[in-house]
């Protein structure tokens, strides 16, 4: 994603997005885990000066990445160090020396912290999909095999354009400066039905049967985007930034 910002003396960007990509190599074991962080700003401006708007993605109550607008510039920080362009995720998910176990539930508590000094409305977008060893999307494996358990549905309202691959969640009500949301997810699990995705080949001469599992060498991805909108003229700001009717969704 490209980073873009529109600003003038009396115009300040009030919409911010963080994108967190989780990649896990799957075969007979997890080969590695990492998280890539990208972000951009745009979409909504207002005829006021915003002193600071900010948002931080939390994993198991620890900051993964933070981006705050302060004094006409962005302050950025990740848990991988100040010079890193990506934050590290799921570092403690699987104990050292162990392998990923299908159908096993792993702790993955995700929430949002308002790290700015103004109140805001928050949205989260979650993407689930598979990639093959060549970096192409693997459409033969269902996103439904990736179970990110969503909780606190009374506070996190689902959007109206969700699919198996994408889920939009809107935090109900204002997130005050310095506060954090209830968790929107608490565990992650890869469905054991993944092992049923297999191709069977028989050699016509030797009659040797070979079973090839479709998940050999593939990656599962869970991308989480977090963005915030200021509370000033909230109805119009949310409509402009997110394209939804906040009253109709019930988030105001």
C-alpha positions as CSV (number, residue, x, y, z in Angstrom):
1,X,0.0,0.0,0.0
2,X,1.2,3.5,-0.7
3,X,1.2,6.0,2.0
4,X,-0.6,9.2,1.1
5,X,-1.6,12.2,3.1
6,X,-3.6,15.3,2.3
7,X,-3.2,18.3,4.5
8,X,-3.3,22.1,4.5
9,X,-3.1,24.7,7.3
10,X,-6.8,24.1,8.2
11,X,-7.2,20.6,6.9
12,X,-6.0,17.5,8.7
13,X,-6.4,13.9,7.8
14,X,-8.7,12.2,10.2
15,X,-8.9,8.7,8.7
16,X,-6.1,6.2,9.3
17,X,-5.6,2.6,8.4
18,X,-3.2,-0.1,9.7
19,X,-2.9,-3.3,7.8
20,X,-1.4,-6.3,9.5
21,X,-0.6,-9.4,7.5
22,X,-0.1,-12.8,9.2
23,X,1.7,-15.4,7.2
24,X,2.3,-19.0,8.4
25,X,4.0,-21.6,6.3
26,X,2.2,-24.9,6.4
27,X,3.5,-28.3,5.6
28,X,4.0,-31.0,8.1
29,X,5.0,-28.2,10.4
30,X,5.1,-24.4,10.7
31,X,8.3,-23.2,9.0
32,X,8.1,-19.6,10.2
33,X,5.8,-16.9,11.3
34,X,5.9,-13.2,10.5
35,X,3.7,-10.1,10.2
36,X,4.0,-7.4,7.6
37,X,2.7,-3.9,8.5
38,X,1.7,-1.3,5.9
39,X,-0.6,1.7,6.2
40,X,-1.9,4.7,4.5
41,X,-4.0,7.8,5.3
42,X,-6.6,9.6,3.3
43,X,-10.3,9.4,2.5
44,X,-11.7,12.0,4.9
45,X,-10.7,15.6,5.7
46,X,-12.5,18.2,7.7
47,X,-12.3,22.0,8.2
48,X,-10.8,21.7,11.6
49,X,-7.4,21.1,13.0
50,X,-6.9,17.7,14.6
51,X,-4.2,17.8,17.3
52,X,-3.6,14.1,17.3
53,X,-5.5,11.0,16.1
54,X,-3.9,7.6,16.6
55,X,-4.6,3.9,16.8
56,X,-2.6,0.8,18.0
57,X,-3.2,-2.8,17.2
58,X,-2.9,-5.0,20.3
59,X,-2.1,-8.7,20.3
60,X,-2.4,-10.5,23.7
61,X,-2.4,-7.0,25.3
62,X,0.9,-6.1,23.7
63,X,1.3,-3.4,21.0
64,X,2.1,-4.9,17.6
65,X,2.1,-1.6,15.7
66,X,1.2,2.0,16.4
67,X,0.6,5.0,14.2
68,X,-0.3,8.4,15.6
69,X,-0.7,11.8,14.0
70,X,1.1,14.5,16.0
71,X,2.2,18.0,15.1
72,X,1.6,17.6,11.3
73,X,3.4,14.3,11.0
74,X,3.0,10.6,11.7
75,X,4.7,8.8,14.6
76,X,5.1,5.1,13.8
77,X,6.3,2.2,15.9
78,X,6.3,-1.6,15.8
79,X,7.3,-4.3,18.1
80,X,10.1,-5.2,15.7
81,X,12.1,-2.0,16.4
82,X,12.0,1.6,15.2
83,X,13.7,0.9,11.9
84,X,11.4,-2.0,11.0
85,X,8.7,-1.6,8.4
86,X,6.8,-4.5,9.8
87,X,5.6,-5.7,13.2
88,X,6.1,-9.3,14.4
89,X,3.0,-11.4,15.1
90,X,2.4,-14.8,16.6
91,X,5.9,-15.1,17.9
92,X,4.7,-17.0,21.0
93,X,1.8,-18.9,19.4
94,X,3.7,-22.2,19.0
95,X,6.3,-23.2,21.6
96,X,9.8,-23.6,20.3
97,X,10.4,-27.1,18.9
98,X,6.7,-27.8,18.4
99,X,4.7,-28.0,15.2
100,X,1.4,-26.5,14.2
101,X,-1.4,-29.0,15.1
102,X,-4.6,-29.0,13.1
103,X,-7.8,-28.4,15.2
104,X,-5.7,-27.1,18.1
105,X,-6.9,-23.8,19.5
106,X,-4.2,-21.2,20.0
107,X,-4.4,-17.9,22.0
108,X,-4.8,-14.9,19.7
109,X,-6.4,-12.0,21.6
110,X,-6.8,-8.9,19.4
111,X,-8.0,-5.5,20.3
112,X,-7.6,-1.8,19.4
113,X,-6.1,1.0,21.6
114,X,-6.8,4.7,21.0
115,X,-3.3,5.9,21.3
116,X,-4.2,9.5,20.2
117,X,-5.5,12.3,22.4
118,X,-8.9,12.7,20.7
119,X,-11.9,10.4,20.8
120,X,-12.6,8.3,17.7
121,X,-14.7,5.7,16.0
122,X,-13.0,2.4,15.0
123,X,-13.4,-0.2,12.3
124,X,-11.6,-3.5,11.8
125,X,-11.4,-5.4,8.5
126,X,-10.3,-9.1,8.6
127,X,-9.2,-11.0,5.5
128,X,-8.6,-14.8,5.5
129,X,-7.1,-16.6,2.5
130,X,-4.5,-19.1,1.4
131,X,-1.3,-18.6,-0.8
132,X,0.6,-21.3,-2.6
133,X,4.4,-21.6,-2.7
134,X,4.6,-19.3,-5.7
135,X,2.9,-16.5,-3.9
136,X,-0.4,-16.9,-5.7
137,X,-3.8,-17.1,-4.0
138,X,-4.8,-20.7,-3.5
139,X,-8.5,-20.7,-4.2
140,X,-9.0,-24.5,-3.8
141,X,-8.7,-24.1,0.0
142,X,-11.6,-22.4,1.7
143,X,-11.0,-19.4,4.0
144,X,-13.5,-21.0,6.4
145,X,-10.7,-23.5,7.3
146,X,-9.1,-20.6,9.1
147,X,-10.9,-20.0,12.4
148,X,-10.3,-16.7,14.0
149,X,-12.8,-16.7,16.8
150,X,-14.7,-13.4,17.0
151,X,-16.1,-12.4,20.4
152,X,-17.9,-9.5,22.0
153,X,-20.3,-9.2,19.1
154,X,-22.5,-6.9,21.1
155,X,-19.7,-4.2,20.8
156,X,-18.2,-5.2,17.5
157,X,-21.0,-4.9,14.9
158,X,-20.6,-6.8,11.6
159,X,-20.9,-4.9,8.4
160,X,-23.3,-5.7,5.6
161,X,-20.8,-6.7,2.9
162,X,-19.0,-9.7,4.6
163,X,-17.9,-12.8,2.8
164,X,-15.9,-16.0,3.7
165,X,-12.7,-14.1,2.9
166,X,-13.5,-10.7,4.4
167,X,-15.2,-9.6,7.6
168,X,-15.9,-5.9,8.6
169,X,-16.4,-5.1,12.3
170,X,-17.4,-1.7,13.6
171,X,-16.9,-0.8,17.2
172,X,-20.1,0.4,18.7
173,X,-19.9,3.8,20.3
174,X,-17.0,6.2,20.8
175,X,-13.5,4.9,21.8
176,X,-12.2,7.6,24.2
177,X,-8.6,8.8,24.0
178,X,-6.3,6.5,25.9
179,X,-8.9,3.7,26.1
180,X,-8.9,0.3,24.5
181,X,-11.7,-1.8,23.0
182,X,-13.0,-5.1,24.1
183,X,-11.4,-8.0,22.3
184,X,-12.7,-8.7,18.8
185,X,-10.9,-12.1,18.7
186,X,-9.5,-14.4,21.3
187,X,-8.3,-17.6,19.5
188,X,-7.1,-19.0,16.2
189,X,-7.4,-22.5,14.8
190,X,-6.8,-24.3,11.6
191,X,-9.6,-26.7,10.8
192,X,-8.7,-30.4,10.7
193,X,-10.8,-30.8,7.6
194,X,-7.7,-29.3,5.8
195,X,-6.2,-32.8,5.9
196,X,-9.1,-34.0,3.7
197,X,-8.0,-31.7,0.9
198,X,-5.9,-34.4,-0.8
199,X,-5.3,-35.6,-4.4
200,X,-4.8,-39.3,-5.1
201,X,-2.6,-40.3,-8.0
202,X,-2.0,-43.9,-9.2
203,X,0.9,-44.8,-11.4
204,X,-0.5,-46.8,-14.3
205,X,2.6,-49.1,-14.6
206,X,3.5,-49.7,-11.0
207,X,0.0,-49.1,-9.5
208,X,1.7,-47.2,-6.7
209,X,-0.7,-44.8,-5.1
210,X,0.5,-41.3,-4.1
211,X,-1.4,-39.0,-1.8
212,X,-0.7,-35.3,-2.2
213,X,-2.1,-33.0,0.4
214,X,-3.1,-29.6,-1.0
215,X,-1.8,-27.8,2.1
216,X,1.8,-28.9,1.6
217,X,3.8,-25.7,1.3
218,X,0.9,-23.3,1.4
219,X,0.5,-20.3,3.6
220,X,-2.6,-19.2,5.5
221,X,-3.1,-15.5,5.8
222,X,-5.1,-13.4,8.2
223,X,-4.9,-9.7,7.4
224,X,-6.3,-7.2,10.0
225,X,-6.9,-3.6,9.0
226,X,-7.7,-1.1,11.7
227,X,-8.8,2.5,10.9
228,X,-10.3,5.4,12.9
229,X,-12.5,8.4,12.2
230,X,-12.8,11.5,14.4
231,X,-16.1,12.1,16.3
232,X,-16.6,15.6,14.9
233,X,-19.5,15.4,12.4
234,X,-19.4,11.7,12.9
235,X,-22.3,10.7,10.7
236,X,-20.8,12.5,7.6
237,X,-17.2,11.5,8.5
238,X,-18.1,7.8,8.8
239,X,-20.1,8.0,5.5
240,X,-17.2,9.7,3.7
241,X,-14.4,7.4,5.1
242,X,-16.2,4.0,5.3
243,X,-19.2,4.4,2.9
244,X,-21.7,3.2,5.5
245,X,-24.6,4.7,7.4
246,X,-23.6,4.7,11.0
247,X,-27.1,5.1,12.3
248,X,-28.4,2.2,10.2
249,X,-25.5,0.0,11.5
250,X,-26.2,1.1,15.1
251,X,-22.7,2.2,15.9
252,X,-23.4,5.8,16.9
